Amino acid sequence: IMTTRCSIVGSVGLDGLRIKVETTKPEDSTVLKKLGPLGEAINSSGPPFPSGEALERVVPGSSEVVMMTTYCDEGLRISRNDDMMDEVYVWRRRSFGSDFEI
């Protein structure tokens, strides 16, 4: 599973969030699981890739996207990229506050 961490930088209308990509990291890698304890150590201590910074170096502004919410309750949010509505993203709230996981 590739997990991308983002921060919310603003809102768009009633159901849109502007988010900024920060980092990307493989989590629960099936390849690393085959390595046993060594794989677990690599998975837990490996630094995330600064994907937001890399996107900005290629095309300034490309690390920000607008996500339009199509469903939301207290623990789950389903959103679509405003530019590509056929792609669906599910957010799971880890806790109430500012921490989100996409």
Secondary structure, DSSP 8 states (H G I E B T S, - for coil): -EEEEEEEEEEETTTEEEEEEEEEEE-S-HHHHTTTHHHHHHHHHS--B-HHHHHHHHSTTTTEEEEEEEEE-SSEEEEEESS-TT-EEEEEESSSSS-EE-
